[in-house]
Structure formats: structure tokens, C-alpha cells
Amino acid sequence: MSMFNWSVSKSLNASGSNDKEEEGLVSNKFWLYWAVTIPLTLLVIIVWRVWWLYQERVNNKAVNEAMEKVGDELS
């Protein structure tokens, strides 16, 4: 999607008024960029956080099991 119109042209006549209506530099569909970007960013952050908590639990469980095993061997 082209969000910017880099070929904006202004056609001025001798009196200095525009012959054509001036086109904007930013596309009128620029809102679509934000409508897609913000939800995807939030989704990635949420998925990352869920994965982080899962990995933390797995790691804590492994450490606790290792500590119990070492404690049993020392007893």
C-alpha cells in the first residue's frame, strides 16, 4: 500500500490559482496502517508475555525438582 503520494503536483495558472484540486501527500487510507499496526503490536506483546510466564514456570519447576533431588541425595 502506498501511504504517501510522492508525485503531488500543483498546477498554477497565471493568476496563481490552482487548476486542479490539490492532492494530499498522505494517502486517505493512512488510517489503515494504524488500524493494523496497533492491534498486531499489542498481540505480539501479549503473546511474548504469556510465553515468558510459561518459560518462567517451567524453569522454576526444573530448579525445584533439582533442589529436591540434591536434598534427597544429601540426606
mmCIF file of the N, C-alpha and C atoms, coordinates in Angstrom:
data_MODEL
# 
_entry.id   MODEL 
# 
loop_
_atom_site.group_PDB 
_atom_site.id 
_atom_site.type_symbol 
_atom_site.label_atom_id 
_atom_site.label_alt_id 
_atom_site.label_comp_id 
_atom_site.label_asym_id 
_atom_site.label_entity_id 
_atom_site.label_seq_id 
_atom_site.pdbx_PDB_ins_code 
_atom_site.Cartn_x 
_atom_site.Cartn_y 
_atom_site.Cartn_z 
_atom_site.occupancy 
_atom_site.B_iso_or_equiv 
_atom_site.pdbx_formal_charge 
_atom_site.auth_seq_id 
_atom_site.auth_comp_id 
_atom_site.auth_asym_id 
_atom_site.auth_atom_id 
_atom_site.pdbx_PDB_model_num 
ATOM 1   N N  . MET A 1 1  ? 0.850  -1.174  0.000   1.00 0.00 ? 1  MET A N  1 
ATOM 2   C CA . MET A 1 1  ? 0.000  0.000   0.000   1.00 0.00 ? 1  MET A CA 1 
ATOM 3   C C  . MET A 1 1  ? 0.890  1.230   0.000   1.00 0.00 ? 1  MET A C  1 
ATOM 4   N N  . SER A 1 2  ? 0.622  2.123   -0.887  1.00 0.00 ? 2  SER A N  1 
ATOM 5   C CA . SER A 1 2  ? 1.376  3.363   -0.927  1.00 0.00 ? 2  SER A CA 1 
ATOM 6   C C  . SER A 1 2  ? 0.710  4.378   -0.002  1.00 0.00 ? 2  SER A C  1 
ATOM 7   N N  . MET A 1 3  ? 1.372  4.654   1.133   1.00 0.00 ? 3  MET A N  1 
ATOM 8   C CA . MET A 1 3  ? 0.783  5.570   2.106   1.00 0.00 ? 3  MET A CA 1 
ATOM 9   C C  . MET A 1 3  ? 1.071  7.029   1.779   1.00 0.00 ? 3  MET A C  1 
ATOM 10  N N  . PHE A 1 4  ? 2.092  7.259   0.988   1.00 0.00 ? 4  PHE A N  1 
ATOM 11  C CA . PHE A 1 4  ? 2.471  8.622   0.638   1.00 0.00 ? 4  PHE A CA 1 
ATOM 12  C C  . PHE A 1 4  ? 2.446  8.793   -0.866  1.00 0.00 ? 4  PHE A C  1 
ATOM 13  N N  . ASN A 1 5  ? 1.942  9.904   -1.299  1.00 0.00 ? 5  ASN A N  1 
ATOM 14  C CA . ASN A 1 5  ? 1.901  10.233  -2.717  1.00 0.00 ? 5  ASN A CA 1 
ATOM 15  C C  . ASN A 1 5  ? 3.058  11.191  -2.994  1.00 0.00 ? 5  ASN A C  1 
ATOM 16  N N  . TRP A 1 6  ? 4.171  10.662  -3.458  1.00 0.00 ? 6  TRP A N  1 
ATOM 17  C CA . TRP A 1 6  ? 5.373  11.471  -3.663  1.00 0.00 ? 6  TRP A CA 1 
ATOM 18  C C  . TRP A 1 6  ? 5.312  12.289  -4.939  1.00 0.00 ? 6  TRP A C  1 
ATOM 19  N N  . SER A 1 7  ? 4.324  12.031  -5.776  1.00 0.00 ? 7  SER A N  1 
ATOM 20  C CA . SER A 1 7  ? 4.215  12.790  -7.025  1.00 0.00 ? 7  SER A CA 1 
ATOM 21  C C  . SER A 1 7  ? 3.075  13.803  -6.963  1.00 0.00 ? 7  SER A C  1 
ATOM 22  N N  . VAL A 1 8  ? 2.992  14.525  -5.859  1.00 0.00 ? 8  VAL A N  1 
ATOM 23  C CA . VAL A 1 8  ? 1.964  15.560  -5.712  1.00 0.00 ? 8  VAL A CA 1 
ATOM 24  C C  . VAL A 1 8  ? 2.289  16.685  -6.676  1.00 0.00 ? 8  VAL A C  1 
ATOM 25  N N  . SER A 1 9  ? 1.316  17.039  -7.494  1.00 0.00 ? 9  SER A N  1 
ATOM 26  C CA . SER A 1 9  ? 1.560  18.111  -8.456  1.00 0.00 ? 9  SER A CA 1 
ATOM 27  C C  . SER A 1 9  ? 0.597  19.251  -8.236  1.00 0.00 ? 9  SER A C  1 
ATOM 28  N N  . LYS A 1 10 ? 1.125  20.467  -8.354  1.00 0.00 ? 10 LYS A N  1 
ATOM 29  C CA . LYS A 1 10 ? 0.318  21.670  -8.237  1.00 0.00 ? 10 LYS A CA 1 
ATOM 30  C C  . LYS A 1 10 ? 0.426  22.399  -9.568  1.00 0.00 ? 10 LYS A C  1 
ATOM 31  N N  . SER A 1 11 ? -0.678 22.567  -10.195 1.00 0.00 ? 11 SER A N  1 
ATOM 32  C CA . SER A 1 11 ? -0.698 23.262  -11.464 1.00 0.00 ? 11 SER A CA 1 
ATOM 33  C C  . SER A 1 11 ? -1.273 24.654  -11.247 1.00 0.00 ? 11 SER A C  1 
ATOM 34  N N  . LEU A 1 12 ? -0.417 25.672  -11.351 1.00 0.00 ? 12 LEU A N  1 
ATOM 35  C CA . LEU A 1 12 ? -0.854 27.050  -11.142 1.00 0.00 ? 12 LEU A CA 1 
ATOM 36  C C  . LEU A 1 12 ? -1.004 27.749  -12.483 1.00 0.00 ? 12 LEU A C  1 
ATOM 37  N N  . ASN A 1 13 ? -2.090 28.491  -12.622 1.00 0.00 ? 13 ASN A N  1 
ATOM 38  C CA . ASN A 1 13 ? -2.233 29.279  -13.839 1.00 0.00 ? 13 ASN A CA 1 
ATOM 39  C C  . ASN A 1 13 ? -1.650 30.673  -13.617 1.00 0.00 ? 13 ASN A C  1 
ATOM 40  N N  . ALA A 1 14 ? -1.796 31.550  -14.545 1.00 0.00 ? 14 ALA A N  1 
ATOM 41  C CA . ALA A 1 14 ? -1.187 32.881  -14.475 1.00 0.00 ? 14 ALA A CA 1 
ATOM 42  C C  . ALA A 1 14 ? -1.695 33.695  -13.298 1.00 0.00 ? 14 ALA A C  1 
ATOM 43  N N  . SER A 1 15 ? -2.942 33.476  -12.871 1.00 0.00 ? 15 SER A N  1 
ATOM 44  C CA . SER A 1 15 ? -3.491 34.247  -11.756 1.00 0.00 ? 15 SER A CA 1 
ATOM 45  C C  . SER A 1 15 ? -3.062 33.691  -10.403 1.00 0.00 ? 15 SER A C  1 
ATOM 46  N N  . GLY A 1 16 ? -2.414 32.555  -10.404 1.00 0.00 ? 16 GLY A N  1 
ATOM 47  C CA . GLY A 1 16 ? -1.910 31.972  -9.161  1.00 0.00 ? 16 GLY A CA 1 
ATOM 48  C C  . GLY A 1 16 ? -2.878 31.023  -8.498  1.00 0.00 ? 16 GLY A C  1 
ATOM 49  N N  . SER A 1 17 ? -4.018 30.733  -9.105  1.00 0.00 ? 17 SER A N  1 
ATOM 50  C CA . SER A 1 17 ? -4.972 29.792  -8.502  1.00 0.00 ? 17 SER A CA 1 
ATOM 51  C C  . SER A 1 17 ? -4.741 28.396  -9.076  1.00 0.00 ? 17 SER A C  1 
ATOM 52  N N  . ASN A 1 18 ? -5.172 27.412  -8.360  1.00 0.00 ? 18 ASN A N  1 
ATOM 53  C CA . ASN A 1 18 ? -4.996 26.017  -8.792  1.00 0.00 ? 18 ASN A CA 1 
ATOM 54  C C  . ASN A 1 18 ? -6.008 25.657  -9.865  1.00 0.00 ? 18 ASN A C  1 
ATOM 55  N N  . ASP A 1 19 ? -5.513 25.019  -10.936 1.00 0.00 ? 19 ASP A N  1 
ATOM 56  C CA . ASP A 1 19 ? -6.419 24.490  -11.950 1.00 0.00 ? 19 ASP A CA 1 
ATOM 57  C C  . ASP A 1 19 ? -7.035 23.179  -11.461 1.00 0.00 ? 19 ASP A C  1 
ATOM 58  N N  . LYS A 1 20 ? -6.235 22.388  -10.760 1.00 0.00 ? 20 LYS A N  1 
ATOM 59  C CA . LYS A 1 20 ? -6.710 21.116  -10.227 1.00 0.00 ? 20 LYS A CA 1 
ATOM 60  C C  . LYS A 1 20 ? -6.802 21.227  -8.716  1.00 0.00 ? 20 LYS A C  1 
ATOM 61  N N  . GLU A 1 21 ? -7.634 20.390  -8.158  1.00 0.00 ? 21 GLU A N  1 
ATOM 62  C CA . GLU A 1 21 ? -7.714 20.337  -6.708  1.00 0.00 ? 21 GLU A CA 1 
ATOM 63  C C  . GLU A 1 21 ? -6.414 19.737  -6.187  1.00 0.00 ? 21 GLU A C  1 
ATOM 64  N N  . GLU A 1 22 ? -5.853 20.317  -5.152  1.00 0.00 ? 22 GLU A N  1 
ATOM 65  C CA . GLU A 1 22 ? -4.571 19.854  -4.605  1.00 0.00 ? 22 GLU A CA 1 
ATOM 66  C C  . GLU A 1 22 ? -4.741 18.499  -3.939  1.00 0.00 ? 22 GLU A C  1 
ATOM 67  N N  . GLU A 1 23 ? -3.864 17.577  -4.274  1.00 0.00 ? 23 GLU A N  1 
ATOM 68  C CA . GLU A 1 23 ? -3.883 16.257  -3.668  1.00 0.00 ? 23 GLU A CA 1 
ATOM 69  C C  . GLU A 1 23 ? -2.991 16.271  -2.435  1.00 0.00 ? 23 GLU A C  1 
ATOM 70  N N  . GLY A 1 24 ? -3.367 15.512  -1.429  1.00 0.00 ? 24 GLY A N  1 
ATOM 71  C CA . GLY A 1 24 ? -2.578 15.449  -0.210  1.00 0.00 ? 24 GLY A CA 1 
ATOM 72  C C  . GLY A 1 24 ? -1.373 14.547  -0.369  1.00 0.00 ? 24 GLY A C  1 
ATOM 73  N N  . LEU A 1 25 ? -0.348 14.809  0.422   1.00 0.00 ? 25 LEU A N  1 
ATOM 74  C CA . LEU A 1 25 ? 0.845  13.973  0.405   1.00 0.00 ? 25 LEU A CA 1 
ATOM 75  C C  . LEU A 1 25 ? 0.569  12.616  1.049   1.00 0.00 ? 25 LEU A C  1 
ATOM 76  N N  . VAL A 1 26 ? -0.228 12.609  2.110   1.00 0.00 ? 26 VAL A N  1 
ATOM 77  C CA . VAL A 1 26 ? -0.554 11.368  2.814   1.00 0.00 ? 26 VAL A CA 1 
ATOM 78  C C  . VAL A 1 26 ? -1.829 10.783  2.211   1.00 0.00 ? 26 VAL A C  1 
ATOM 79  N N  . SER A 1 27 ? -1.805 9.481   1.990   1.00 0.00 ? 27 SER A N  1 
ATOM 80  C CA . SER A 1 27 ? -2.960 8.786   1.407   1.00 0.00 ? 27 SER A CA 1 
ATOM 81  C C  . SER A 1 27 ? -4.166 8.884   2.331   1.00 0.00 ? 27 SER A C  1 
ATOM 82  N N  . ASN A 1 28 ? -5.347 8.854   1.746   1.00 0.00 ? 28 ASN A N  1 
ATOM 83  C CA . ASN A 1 28 ? -6.554 8.875   2.575   1.00 0.00 ? 28 ASN A CA 1 
ATOM 84  C C  . ASN A 1 28 ? -6.780 7.527   3.256   1.00 0.00 ? 28 ASN A C  1 
ATOM 85  N N  . LYS A 1 29 ? -5.974 6.525   2.941   1.00 0.00 ? 29 LYS A N  1 
ATOM 86  C CA . LYS A 1 29 ? -6.055 5.214   3.592   1.00 0.00 ? 29 LYS A CA 1 
ATOM 87  C C  . LYS A 1 29 ? -4.952 5.028   4.632   1.00 0.00 ? 29 LYS A C  1 
ATOM 88  N N  . PHE A 1 30 ? -4.332 6.116   5.060   1.00 0.00 ? 30 PHE A N  1 
ATOM 89  C CA . PHE A 1 30 ? -3.253 6.042   6.042   1.00 0.00 ? 30 PHE A CA 1 
ATOM 90  C C  . PHE A 1 30 ? -3.754 5.486   7.367   1.00 0.00 ? 30 PHE A C  1 
ATOM 91  N N  . TRP A 1 31 ? -5.020 5.702   7.704   1.00 0.00 ? 31 TRP A N  1 
ATOM 92  C CA . TRP A 1 31 ? -5.590 5.178   8.938   1.00 0.00 ? 31 TRP A CA 1 
ATOM 93  C C  . TRP A 1 31 ? -5.477 3.660   8.988   1.00 0.00 ? 31 TRP A C  1 
ATOM 94  N N  . LEU A 1 32 ? -5.483 3.018   7.823   1.00 0.00 ? 32 LEU A N  1 
ATOM 95  C CA . LEU A 1 32 ? -5.394 1.564   7.760   1.00 0.00 ? 32 LEU A CA 1 
ATOM 96  C C  . LEU A 1 32 ? -4.072 1.063   8.344   1.00 0.00 ? 32 LEU A C  1 
ATOM 97  N N  . TYR A 1 33 ? -3.013 1.822   8.155   1.00 0.00 ? 33 TYR A N  1 
ATOM 98  C CA . TYR A 1 33 ? -1.712 1.480   8.730   1.00 0.00 ? 33 TYR A CA 1 
ATOM 99  C C  . TYR A 1 33 ? -1.831 1.354   10.247  1.00 0.00 ? 33 TYR A C  1 
ATOM 100 N N  . TRP A 1 34 ? -2.427 2.358   10.885  1.00 0.00 ? 34 TRP A N  1 
ATOM 101 C CA . TRP A 1 34 ? -2.571 2.339   12.341  1.00 0.00 ? 34 TRP A CA 1 
ATOM 102 C C  . TRP A 1 34 ? -3.566 1.288   12.793  1.00 0.00 ? 34 TRP A C  1 
ATOM 103 N N  . ALA A 1 35 ? -4.603 1.047   12.003  1.00 0.00 ? 35 ALA A N  1 
ATOM 104 C CA . ALA A 1 35 ? -5.612 0.049   12.356  1.00 0.00 ? 35 ALA A CA 1 
ATOM 105 C C  . ALA A 1 35 ? -5.025 -1.361  12.353  1.00 0.00 ? 35 ALA A C  1 
ATOM 106 N N  . VAL A 1 36 ? -3.971 -1.578  11.590  1.00 0.00 ? 36 VAL A N  1 
ATOM 107 C CA . VAL A 1 36 ? -3.316 -2.886  11.546  1.00 0.00 ? 36 VAL A CA 1 
ATOM 108 C C  . VAL A 1 36 ? -2.140 -2.939  12.516  1.00 0.00 ? 36 VAL A C  1 
ATOM 109 N N  . THR A 1 37 ? -1.359 -1.892  12.574  1.00 0.00 ? 37 THR A N  1 
ATOM 110 C CA . THR A 1 37 ? -0.131 -1.878  13.367  1.00 0.00 ? 37 THR A CA 1 
ATOM 111 C C  . THR A 1 37 ? -0.384 -1.970  14.870  1.00 0.00 ? 37 THR A C  1 
ATOM 112 N N  . ILE A 1 38 ? -1.302 -1.192  15.387  1.00 0.00 ? 38 ILE A N  1 
ATOM 113 C CA . ILE A 1 38 ? -1.535 -1.172  16.835  1.00 0.00 ? 38 ILE A CA 1 
ATOM 114 C C  . ILE A 1 38 ? -2.040 -2.527  17.346  1.00 0.00 ? 38 ILE A C  1 
ATOM 115 N N  . PRO A 1 39 ? -3.074 -3.121  16.738  1.00 0.00 ? 39 PRO A N  1 
ATOM 116 C CA . PRO A 1 39 ? -3.501 -4.443  17.236  1.00 0.00 ? 39 PRO A CA 1 
ATOM 117 C C  . PRO A 1 39 ? -2.415 -5.520  17.107  1.00 0.00 ? 39 PRO A C  1 
ATOM 118 N N  . LEU A 1 40 ? -1.650 -5.509  16.014  1.00 0.00 ? 40 LEU A N  1 
ATOM 119 C CA . LEU A 1 40 ? -0.596 -6.508  15.866  1.00 0.00 ? 40 LEU A CA 1 
ATOM 120 C C  . LEU A 1 40 ? 0.499  -6.325  16.910  1.00 0.00 ? 40 LEU A C  1 
ATOM 121 N N  . THR A 1 41 ? 0.844  -5.091  17.199  1.00 0.00 ? 41 THR A N  1 
ATOM 122 C CA . THR A 1 41 ? 1.858  -4.827  18.231  1.00 0.00 ? 41 THR A CA 1 
ATOM 123 C C  . THR A 1 41 ? 1.372  -5.324  19.585  1.00 0.00 ? 41 THR A C  1 
ATOM 124 N N  . LEU A 1 42 ? 0.131  -5.021  19.917  1.00 0.00 ? 42 LEU A N  1 
ATOM 125 C CA . LEU A 1 42 ? -0.427 -5.489  21.187  1.00 0.00 ? 42 LEU A CA 1 
ATOM 126 C C  . LEU A 1 42 ? -0.481 -7.014  21.246  1.00 0.00 ? 42 LEU A C  1 
ATOM 127 N N  . LEU A 1 43 ? -0.843 -7.646  20.141  1.00 0.00 ? 43 LEU A N  1 
ATOM 128 C CA . LEU A 1 43 ? -0.875 -9.105  20.085  1.00 0.00 ? 43 LEU A CA 1 
ATOM 129 C C  . LEU A 1 43 ? 0.509  -9.706  20.330  1.00 0.00 ? 43 LEU A C  1 
ATOM 130 N N  . VAL A 1 44 ? 1.519  -9.140  19.708  1.00 0.00 ? 44 VAL A N  1 
ATOM 131 C CA . VAL A 1 44 ? 2.889  -9.641  19.892  1.00 0.00 ? 44 VAL A CA 1 
ATOM 132 C C  . VAL A 1 44 ? 3.323  -9.470  21.342  1.00 0.00 ? 44 VAL A C  1 
ATOM 133 N N  . ILE A 1 45 ? 3.020  -8.343  21.954  1.00 0.00 ? 45 ILE A N  1 
ATOM 134 C CA . ILE A 1 45 ? 3.396  -8.115  23.356  1.00 0.00 ? 45 ILE A CA 1 
ATOM 135 C C  . ILE A 1 45 ? 2.688  -9.112  24.266  1.00 0.00 ? 45 ILE A C  1 
ATOM 136 N N  . ILE A 1 46 ? 1.409  -9.362  24.031  1.00 0.00 ? 46 ILE A N  1 
ATOM 137 C CA . ILE A 1 46 ? 0.653  -10.304 24.864  1.00 0.00 ? 46 ILE A CA 1 
ATOM 138 C C  . ILE A 1 46 ? 1.184  -11.724 24.696  1.00 0.00 ? 46 ILE A C  1 
ATOM 139 N N  . VAL A 1 47 ? 1.435  -12.149 23.473  1.00 0.00 ? 47 VAL A N  1 
ATOM 140 C CA . VAL A 1 47 ? 1.961  -13.496 23.227  1.00 0.00 ? 47 VAL A CA 1 
ATOM 141 C C  . VAL A 1 47 ? 3.340  -13.649 23.859  1.00 0.00 ? 47 VAL A C  1 
ATOM 142 N N  . TRP A 1 48 ? 4.181  -12.623 23.742  1.00 0.00 ? 48 TRP A N  1 
ATOM 143 C CA . TRP A 1 48 ? 5.511  -12.676 24.355  1.00 0.00 ? 48 TRP A CA 1 
ATOM 144 C C  . TRP A 1 48 ? 5.396  -12.811 25.867  1.00 0.00 ? 48 TRP A C  1 
ATOM 145 N N  . ARG A 1 49 ? 4.493  -12.064 26.489  1.00 0.00 ? 49 ARG A N  1 
ATOM 146 C CA . ARG A 1 49 ? 4.356  -12.109 27.949  1.00 0.00 ? 49 ARG A CA 1 
ATOM 147 C C  . ARG A 1 49 ? 3.851  -13.476 28.414  1.00 0.00 ? 49 ARG A C  1 
ATOM 148 N N  . VAL A 1 50 ? 2.895  -14.045 27.694  1.00 0.00 ? 50 VAL A N  1 
ATOM 149 C CA . VAL A 1 50 ? 2.389  -15.375 28.040  1.00 0.00 ? 50 VAL A CA 1 
ATOM 150 C C  . VAL A 1 50 ? 3.511  -16.400 27.918  1.00 0.00 ? 50 VAL A C  1 
ATOM 151 N N  . TRP A 1 51 ? 4.287  -16.313 26.837  1.00 0.00 ? 51 TRP A N  1 
ATOM 152 C CA . TRP A 1 51 ? 5.416  -17.230 26.661  1.00 0.00 ? 51 TRP A CA 1 
ATOM 153 C C  . TRP A 1 51 ? 6.430  -17.054 27.787  1.00 0.00 ? 51 TRP A C  1 
ATOM 154 N N  . TRP A 1 52 ? 6.725  -15.815 28.157  1.00 0.00 ? 52 TRP A N  1 
ATOM 155 C CA . TRP A 1 52 ? 7.691  -15.525 29.227  1.00 0.00 ? 52 TRP A CA 1 
ATOM 156 C C  . TRP A 1 52 ? 7.237  -16.154 30.545  1.00 0.00 ? 52 TRP A C  1 
ATOM 157 N N  . LEU A 1 53 ? 5.963  -15.987 30.893  1.00 0.00 ? 53 LEU A N  1 
ATOM 158 C CA . LEU A 1 53 ? 5.455  -16.564 32.141  1.00 0.00 ? 53 LEU A CA 1 
ATOM 159 C C  . LEU A 1 53 ? 5.504  -18.089 32.104  1.00 0.00 ? 53 LEU A C  1 
ATOM 160 N N  . TYR A 1 54 ? 5.172  -18.676 30.962  1.00 0.00 ? 54 TYR A N  1 
ATOM 161 C CA . TYR A 1 54 ? 5.234  -20.130 30.813  1.00 0.00 ? 54 TYR A CA 1 
ATOM 162 C C  . TYR A 1 54 ? 6.663  -20.635 31.014  1.00 0.00 ? 54 TYR A C  1 
ATOM 163 N N  . GLN A 1 55 ? 7.619  -19.996 30.369  1.00 0.00 ? 55 GLN A N  1 
ATOM 164 C CA . GLN A 1 55 ? 9.022  -20.402 30.494  1.00 0.00 ? 55 GLN A CA 1 
ATOM 165 C C  . GLN A 1 55 ? 9.528  -20.220 31.925  1.00 0.00 ? 55 GLN A C  1 
ATOM 166 N N  . GLU A 1 56 ? 9.065  -19.172 32.594  1.00 0.00 ? 56 GLU A N  1 
ATOM 167 C CA . GLU A 1 56 ? 9.467  -18.948 33.977  1.00 0.00 ? 56 GLU A CA 1 
ATOM 168 C C  . GLU A 1 56 ? 8.952  -20.077 34.882  1.00 0.00 ? 56 GLU A C  1 
ATOM 169 N N  . ARG A 1 57 ? 7.720  -20.494 34.654  1.00 0.00 ? 57 ARG A N  1 
ATOM 170 C CA . ARG A 1 57 ? 7.162  -21.599 35.446  1.00 0.00 ? 57 ARG A CA 1 
ATOM 171 C C  . ARG A 1 57 ? 7.903  -22.903 35.184  1.00 0.00 ? 57 ARG A C  1 
ATOM 172 N N  . VAL A 1 58 ? 8.200  -23.178 33.919  1.00 0.00 ? 58 VAL A N  1 
ATOM 173 C CA . VAL A 1 58 ? 8.937  -24.393 33.568  1.00 0.00 ? 58 VAL A CA 1 
ATOM 174 C C  . VAL A 1 58 ? 10.314 -24.372 34.228  1.00 0.00 ? 58 VAL A C  1 
ATOM 175 N N  . ASN A 1 59 ? 10.980 -23.249 34.178  1.00 0.00 ? 59 ASN A N  1 
ATOM 176 C CA . ASN A 1 59 ? 12.316 -23.118 34.765  1.00 0.00 ? 59 ASN A CA 1 
ATOM 177 C C  . ASN A 1 59 ? 12.257 -23.278 36.283  1.00 0.00 ? 59 ASN A C  1 
ATOM 178 N N  . ASN A 1 60 ? 11.287 -22.631 36.928  1.00 0.00 ? 60 ASN A N  1 
ATOM 179 C CA . ASN A 1 60 ? 11.160 -22.753 38.388  1.00 0.00 ? 60 ASN A CA 1 
ATOM 180 C C  . ASN A 1 60 ? 10.872 -24.190 38.801  1.00 0.00 ? 60 ASN A C  1 
ATOM 181 N N  . LYS A 1 61 ? 10.049 -24.890 38.018  1.00 0.00 ? 61 LYS A N  1 
ATOM 182 C CA . LYS A 1 61 ? 9.744  -26.289 38.317  1.00 0.00 ? 61 LYS A CA 1 
ATOM 183 C C  . LYS A 1 61 ? 10.998 -27.150 38.203  1.00 0.00 ? 61 LYS A C  1 
ATOM 184 N N  . ALA A 1 62 ? 11.793 -26.914 37.160  1.00 0.00 ? 62 ALA A N  1 
ATOM 185 C CA . ALA A 1 62 ? 13.029 -27.678 36.973  1.00 0.00 ? 62 ALA A CA 1 
ATOM 186 C C  . ALA A 1 62 ? 14.015 -27.402 38.105  1.00 0.00 ? 62 ALA A C  1 
ATOM 187 N N  . VAL A 1 63 ? 14.117 -26.160 38.523  1.00 0.00 ? 63 VAL A N  1 
ATOM 188 C CA . VAL A 1 63 ? 15.036 -25.803 39.615  1.00 0.00 ? 63 VAL A CA 1 
ATOM 189 C C  . VAL A 1 63 ? 14.564 -26.444 40.914  1.00 0.00 ? 63 VAL A C  1 
ATOM 190 N N  . ASN A 1 64 ? 13.266 -26.407 41.188  1.00 0.00 ? 64 ASN A N  1 
ATOM 191 C CA . ASN A 1 64 ? 12.744 -27.015 42.426  1.00 0.00 ? 64 ASN A CA 1 
ATOM 192 C C  . ASN A 1 64 ? 12.976 -28.527 42.440  1.00 0.00 ? 64 ASN A C  1 
ATOM 193 N N  . GLU A 1 65 ? 12.759 -29.179 41.301  1.00 0.00 ? 65 GLU A N  1 
ATOM 194 C CA . GLU A 1 65 ? 12.999 -30.622 41.228  1.00 0.00 ? 65 GLU A CA 1 
ATOM 195 C C  . GLU A 1 65 ? 14.476 -30.935 41.437  1.00 0.00 ? 65 GLU A C  1 
ATOM 196 N N  . ALA A 1 66 ? 15.353 -30.133 40.867  1.00 0.00 ? 66 ALA A N  1 
ATOM 197 C CA . ALA A 1 66 ? 16.796 -30.343 41.051  1.00 0.00 ? 66 ALA A CA 1 
ATOM 198 C C  . ALA A 1 66 ? 17.203 -30.137 42.501  1.00 0.00 ? 66 ALA A C  1 
ATOM 199 N N  . MET A 1 67 ? 16.627 -29.131 43.129  1.00 0.00 ? 67 MET A N  1 
ATOM 200 C CA . MET A 1 67 ? 16.953 -28.870 44.558  1.00 0.00 ? 67 MET A CA 1 
ATOM 201 C C  . MET A 1 67 ? 16.468 -30.018 45.434  1.00 0.00 ? 67 MET A C  1 
ATOM 202 N N  . GLU A 1 68 ? 15.258 -30.541 45.136  1.00 0.00 ? 68 GLU A N  1 
ATOM 203 C CA . GLU A 1 68 ? 14.752 -31.669 45.919  1.00 0.00 ? 68 GLU A CA 1 
ATOM 204 C C  . GLU A 1 68 ? 15.637 -32.904 45.733  1.00 0.00 ? 68 GLU A C  1 
ATOM 205 N N  . LYS A 1 69 ? 16.084 -33.131 44.494  1.00 0.00 ? 69 LYS A N  1 
ATOM 206 C CA . LYS A 1 69 ? 16.947 -34.282 44.211  1.00 0.00 ? 69 LYS A CA 1 
ATOM 207 C C  . LYS A 1 69 ? 18.258 -34.152 44.975  1.00 0.00 ? 69 LYS A C  1 
ATOM 208 N N  . VAL A 1 70 ? 18.844 -32.958 44.976  1.00 0.00 ? 70 VAL A N  1 
ATOM 209 C CA . VAL A 1 70 ? 20.106 -32.739 45.697  1.00 0.00 ? 70 VAL A CA 1 
ATOM 210 C C  . VAL A 1 70 ? 19.871 -32.902 47.200  1.00 0.00 ? 70 VAL A C  1 
ATOM 211 N N  . GLY A 1 71 ? 18.732 -32.392 47.696  1.00 0.00 ? 71 GLY A N  1 
ATOM 212 C CA . GLY A 1 71 ? 18.406 -32.537 49.120  1.00 0.00 ? 71 GLY A CA 1 
ATOM 213 C C  . GLY A 1 71 ? 18.235 -33.986 49.526  1.00 0.00 ? 71 GLY A C  1 
ATOM 214 N N  . ASP A 1 72 ? 17.612 -34.774 48.654  1.00 0.00 ? 72 ASP A N  1 
ATOM 215 C CA . ASP A 1 72 ? 17.426 -36.200 48.948  1.00 0.00 ? 72 ASP A CA 1 
ATOM 216 C C  . ASP A 1 72 ? 18.761 -36.939 48.951  1.00 0.00 ? 72 ASP A C  1 
ATOM 217 N N  . GLU A 1 73 ? 19.678 -36.561 48.057  1.00 0.00 ? 73 GLU A N  1 
ATOM 218 C CA . GLU A 1 73 ? 20.984 -37.205 47.986  1.00 0.00 ? 73 GLU A CA 1 
ATOM 219 C C  . GLU A 1 73 ? 21.838 -36.862 49.204  1.00 0.00 ? 73 GLU A C  1 
ATOM 220 N N  . LEU A 1 74 ? 21.666 -35.655 49.754  1.00 0.00 ? 74 LEU A N  1 
ATOM 221 C CA . LEU A 1 74 ? 22.442 -35.251 50.913  1.00 0.00 ? 74 LEU A CA 1 
ATOM 222 C C  . LEU A 1 74 ? 21.921 -35.878 52.211  1.00 0.00 ? 74 LEU A C  1 
ATOM 223 N N  . SER A 1 75 ? 20.668 -36.289 52.225  1.00 0.00 ? 75 SER A N  1 
ATOM 224 C CA . SER A 1 75 ? 20.068 -36.854 53.437  1.00 0.00 ? 75 SER A CA 1 
ATOM 225 C C  . SER A 1 75 ? 20.461 -38.276 53.685  1.00 0.00 ? 75 SER A C  1 
# 
